[in-house]
Amino acid sequence: NNNNNNSRNNNNNNNNPKRTHPLFALDPSLPSTATSYNVRPILTYPPDAPARYLERYRKAVDDLTVPPGIAAFVPEPVAAVAGAEYYGWMPPKANAVHGGGDSVLVVDVGGTCTTISLVSSSSSGKENGKPTKEILYSATLPSLGGDTFIDLLVGHLIQSFYGTDPYHQHDENDTAATAPTSSSPPSSKPALPHDPQALPRLYESSTAAVHELTRKSRTQINVPYLTVDWQTRQPRHLDEGVARHVVESEVDRFVSRRLVPYYSGLSDAASSSILSNAMPPPKDLTTLLSSAVLSALERTSRTPSSLRGMLLVGGGARIPMVRRAMKTTVEFLTGGDGMLIAPEGEMAEE
């Protein structure tokens, strides 16, 4: 019931006026029944979503909303930039060569992948009197996200507790120069075929540990009655301390041995390279992000000085290693970290 809510909101707004997020502004062309809504539903989608997927997405939502068309569909990088502008995190636009310095490079570290996009104001379209934003470039780094840290911690626990290699299908003597033969992205998920019931418990404890390691440098993982020693018929309990640098070492190792060869193969085969040809092959997470960001600038004929800022978002952006890697990347490209916009805590995910 919006009538009662409106009267209460009007009284509150007299004392504490609130701004309206630009994405939630109602379209004046909508039917008059749309004015009964307090907010506009916003649905975001990945920048690489297929057109057929978006068409079905819009139709399904229109069938559920009255009037049809009240919901807005916004690419995730565009929504991130709009949110950063709303909260006043973005620096003022500078007078740069390409596009007036209004381009923003968005690094979205999700659960299973990281997406790097370049968002700029459109020269053709306008909405509510303001230029609309468009995505000039977007590239996805598969198998690199927040879940990667959890997977690799589970693999580390399996190795130390069971004494078996959770990635036994990959030769331990492989070097970073050896590219995978499969066209699918390398998986960070470990295997535990001889004790599958223990795997969900390891994931539960590892997820909590990775979250705790965002605030602490060390954590204790305790999983009682994880398995049974079939020789002694006695239960075995997992009680192990894990330092943050242990997980970070596993991530760097996974990047150099598995991800970089795969990304390099994509760069050789695709017209849009994920990695920059101007840099040597990455050897860790920091150099990987630096190479991917530089490739985005090369593909769009941008320079670091022509950017308005670099925005780090996503659930994985709360991980200290990711934030350090992006800070080093910005310092490498611009000589300082003033261009990095990295929201703290839950705001990075929002």
C-alpha positions in Angstrom: 0.0 0.0 0.0 1.9 3.0 -1.2 -0.5 5.7 0.0 0.3 5.2 3.7 3.9 4.8 2.9 4.0 8.0 0.9 2.5 10.0 3.8 5.1 8.7 6.2 7.9 9.2 3.7 6.9 12.8 3.1 7.0 13.6 6.8 10.4 12.0 7.1 11.7 13.7 4.0 10.9 17.1 5.3 13.4 16.6 8.1 15.9 14.4 6.2 15.7 14.8 2.4 17.1 11.9 0.4 18.5 11.9 -3.1 17.1 9.6 -5.7 19.5 7.2 -7.3 19.7 8.0 -11.0 19.0 4.4 -12.0 15.8 4.4 -10.1 14.3 7.5 -11.8 11.0 6.5 -13.5 10.8 6.9 -17.2 8.3 9.8 -18.1 7.1 7.8 -21.1 5.7 5.0 -18.9 1.9 4.8 -18.3 0.4 6.9 -15.5 -0.1 3.8 -13.3 3.7 3.7 -12.9 3.6 6.8 -10.7 2.1 4.7 -7.9 5.6 3.0 -7.5 8.1 4.4 -5.0 11.1 2.9 -6.8 12.0 1.5 -10.2 13.0 -2.2 -10.3 16.6 -2.5 -11.5 17.9 -5.8 -12.9 21.6 -6.1 -13.8 23.2 -8.6 -16.1 26.7 -9.6 -17.1 28.2 -7.5 -20.0 28.8 -10.6 -22.0 25.3 -12.0 -21.7 23.9 -13.3 -25.1 21.2 -11.3 -26.8 18.8 -14.2 -26.7 19.3 -14.5 -23.0 18.5 -10.8 -22.5 15.4 -11.1 -24.7 14.0 -13.9 -22.6 15.0 -12.1 -19.4 13.1 -9.0 -20.3 10.0 -10.9 -21.4 9.9 -13.0 -18.2 10.2 -9.8 -16.1 7.6 -7.9 -18.2 5.1 -10.7 -17.6 5.5 -10.3 -13.9 5.3 -6.5 -13.7 2.5 -4.0 -14.1 2.8 -1.9 -16.2 5.2 -3.8 -18.5 8.4 -2.0 -19.0 8.7 -0.4 -15.6 11.8 -2.5 -14.8 15.2 -1.3 -16.2 17.9 -3.6 -17.4 21.4 -2.3 -16.8 24.8 -4.0 -17.4 26.6 -4.7 -14.2 29.6 -2.4 -14.9 27.3 0.5 -15.8 25.4 0.0 -12.6 28.7 -0.1 -10.6 29.8 3.2 -12.0 26.4 4.8 -11.4 26.5 3.6 -7.8 30.0 5.0 -7.3 28.9 8.3 -8.7 25.8 8.4 -6.4 27.9 7.8 -3.3 30.4 10.5 -4.4 33.4 8.1 -4.8 34.2 9.1 -8.3 36.6 12.0 -8.9 35.5 14.9 -11.1 35.8 14.5 -14.8 39.2 15.6 -16.1 40.1 17.2 -19.4 41.9 14.3 -21.1 42.4 13.3 -24.7 40.0 10.4 -25.2 36.4 11.1 -24.4 37.1 14.0 -22.0 38.5 11.7 -19.3 35.0 10.3 -18.4 36.0 6.6 -19.0 36.0 4.3 -15.9 37.7 0.9 -15.9 35.7 -1.5 -13.8 37.3 -4.6 -12.3 34.5 -6.9 -11.0 35.8 -9.8 -9.0 32.9 -12.2 -8.7 32.7 -15.7 -7.4 33.9 -17.8 -10.4 35.3 -15.1 -12.7 36.7 -11.6 -12.9 35.4 -9.2 -15.5 37.3 -6.1 -16.7 35.2 -3.5 -18.5 35.7 0.0 -19.8 32.6 2.2 -19.3 32.2 5.6 -21.0 29.5 8.2 -21.6 27.7 7.6 -24.9 27.9 10.4 -27.5 24.5 9.5 -29.0 22.0 8.6 -26.4 20.6 10.5 -23.4 18.4 9.5 -20.5 16.7 12.1 -18.2 18.8 14.8 -19.8 22.1 13.1 -19.1 24.4 11.1 -21.4 23.9 7.3 -21.1 26.8 5.1 -20.3 28.0 2.4 -22.7 30.6 -0.4 -22.4 33.4 0.1 -24.8 35.3 -3.1 -23.8 34.7 -6.1 -21.7 36.8 -9.2 -21.1 36.3 -12.1 -18.6 39.0 -14.0 -16.7 37.4 -17.3 -16.0 38.3 -19.4 -13.0 39.5 -16.4 -11.1 37.2 -15.1 -8.3 36.4 -15.3 -4.7 35.5 -19.0 -5.0 39.0 -19.7 -6.3 40.5 -18.9 -2.9 38.0 -21.2 -1.2 38.7 -24.1 -3.6 42.5 -23.8 -3.2 42.2 -23.7 0.6 40.2 -26.9 0.5 42.9 -28.4 -1.7 45.5 -27.4 0.7 43.6 -29.0 3.6 43.2 -32.2 1.6 46.9 -32.3 0.9 47.9 -31.8 4.5 45.2 -33.9 6.1 44.9 -36.9 3.8 48.4 -36.7 2.2 46.9 -37.0 -1.3 47.1 -34.7 -4.2 43.6 -33.2 -4.8 44.7 -32.2 -8.3 46.3 -35.5 -9.2 45.1 -35.2 -12.8 47.6 -32.4 -13.4 51.3 -33.3 -13.4 53.1 -31.6 -10.5 56.2 -31.2 -12.8 54.3 -29.1 -15.3 55.7 -25.6 -15.9 53.9 -22.4 -16.5 55.0 -22.5 -20.2 53.0 -25.7 -20.8 49.6 -24.8 -22.1 46.5 -27.0 -21.2 45.2 -29.0 -24.1 41.6 -28.6 -23.1 39.6 -25.7 -24.5 37.6 -25.4 -21.2 39.0 -23.1 -18.4 41.2 -24.9 -15.8 39.2 -25.7 -12.6 40.4 -24.9 -9.1 38.0 -27.4 -7.5 39.8 -30.2 -5.7 38.8 -33.9 -5.8 38.3 -36.2 -2.9 37.0 -39.4 -4.5 37.8 -41.7 -1.6 35.9 -39.6 1.0 33.2 -37.6 -0.8 31.2 -37.0 2.4 34.0 -35.0 4.0 34.2 -32.6 1.0 31.1 -30.4 1.9 32.4 -30.0 5.5 35.8 -28.9 4.2 34.1 -26.4 2.0 32.0 -25.0 4.8 35.0 -24.5 7.1 37.2 -23.1 4.3 34.5 -20.6 3.3 34.4 -19.3 6.9 38.2 -19.3 7.1 38.6 -17.2 3.9 36.0 -14.7 5.2 37.9 -14.5 8.5 41.3 -14.1 6.7 40.0 -10.9 5.2 40.2 -9.4 8.7 43.0 -11.5 10.3 46.3 -12.7 9.2 45.8 -16.2 10.6 42.8 -18.5 11.4 42.2 -21.9 13.0 40.2 -24.5 11.2 38.6 -27.1 13.3 36.4 -29.9 11.8 35.7 -32.7 14.4 35.0 -36.2 13.2 35.9 -35.4 9.7 36.7 -39.0 8.8 37.6 -42.4 10.2 40.9 -44.2 10.1 40.0 -47.6 8.7 43.1 -49.2 10.2 42.5 -48.2 13.8 38.7 -47.7 13.5 39.2 -44.4 15.3 37.7 -41.0 14.2 40.1 -38.4 12.8 39.6 -34.7 13.6 41.0 -31.8 11.5 42.5 -29.0 13.6 44.9 -26.9 11.6 46.0 -23.3 11.7 46.2 -21.5 8.3 47.9 -18.2 7.7 46.8 -15.8 5.0 50.1 -16.0 3.1 49.5 -19.8 2.7 46.3 -19.2 0.8 47.9 -16.4 -1.2 50.8 -18.7 -2.2 48.3 -21.3 -3.4 46.5 -18.7 -5.5 49.8 -17.4 -7.1 50.8 -21.0 -7.9 47.4 -21.7 -9.5 47.7 -18.5 -11.5 51.2 -19.1 -12.9 50.8 -22.8 -13.5 47.2 -23.1 -14.7 45.6 -19.8 -15.6 48.3 -18.0 -17.4 48.9 -20.8 -19.9 45.2 -21.0 -20.6 44.8 -17.2 -21.0 47.8 -17.1 -23.2 46.2 -19.7 -25.5 43.1 -17.6 -25.7 45.1 -14.5 -26.5 46.8 -16.4 -29.4 43.5 -17.6 -30.8 41.1 -14.7 -30.2 41.1 -11.3 -31.8 40.6 -9.7 -28.4 43.6 -10.6 -26.3 43.0 -11.0 -22.5 46.7 -10.4 -21.7 48.9 -7.5 -22.9 51.6 -8.3 -25.5 53.6 -5.4 -24.0 54.3 -7.3 -20.8 56.0 -10.6 -20.1 53.9 -13.6 -19.1 52.4 -13.0 -15.7 53.8 -15.0 -12.8 51.3 -14.1 -10.0 47.9 -12.5 -9.4 49.4 -8.9 -9.4 51.1 -9.2 -12.7 48.1 -11.0 -14.2 45.7 -8.1 -13.3 48.3 -5.6 -14.5 48.5 -7.4 -17.9 44.7 -7.7 -18.2 44.1 -4.0 -17.3 46.9 -2.9 -19.7 45.3 -5.0 -22.5 41.9 -3.3 -21.9 43.6 0.1 -22.3 45.4 -1.1 -25.5 42.3 -2.4 -27.1 40.4 0.8 -26.5 43.3 3.2 -27.4 43.2 4.6 -23.9 46.0 5.7 -21.6 45.9 5.5 -17.8 45.9 9.3 -17.6 42.8 9.5 -19.8 40.7 7.5 -17.2 38.5 9.0 -14.7 39.3 6.2 -12.3 39.6 2.4 -11.8 36.7 0.9 -9.8 37.2 -2.4 -7.9 33.9 -4.1 -7.0 32.5 -7.6 -6.4 32.4 -9.9 -3.5 36.0 -11.0 -4.2 37.1 -7.4 -4.0 37.0 -7.7 -0.2 39.9 -10.1 -0.2 43.1 -8.3 0.9 45.3 -10.0 -1.8 43.0 -8.8 -4.5 43.0 -5.2 -3.2 46.8 -5.2 -2.9 47.1 -6.5 -6.4 44.9 -3.8 -7.8 46.7 -1.1 -5.8 50.0 -2.3 -7.2 48.5 -2.4 -10.7 47.3 1.2 -10.5 50.7 2.3 -9.1 52.4 0.5 -11.9 50.3 2.2 -14.6 49.8 5.7 -13.1 52.7 6.1 -10.6 50.3 6.3 -7.6 47.1 4.8 -6.2 45.0 7.9 -6.3 43.0 6.6 -9.3 41.8 3.4 -7.5 38.3 3.5 -6.1 37.9 0.5 -3.8 34.8 0.5 -1.6 35.2 -1.0 1.8 33.4 -3.9 3.4 29.9 -4.8 2.1 29.8 -1.8 -0.2 32.3 -3.4 -2.5 29.8 -6.2 -3.1 26.8 -3.8 -3.3 
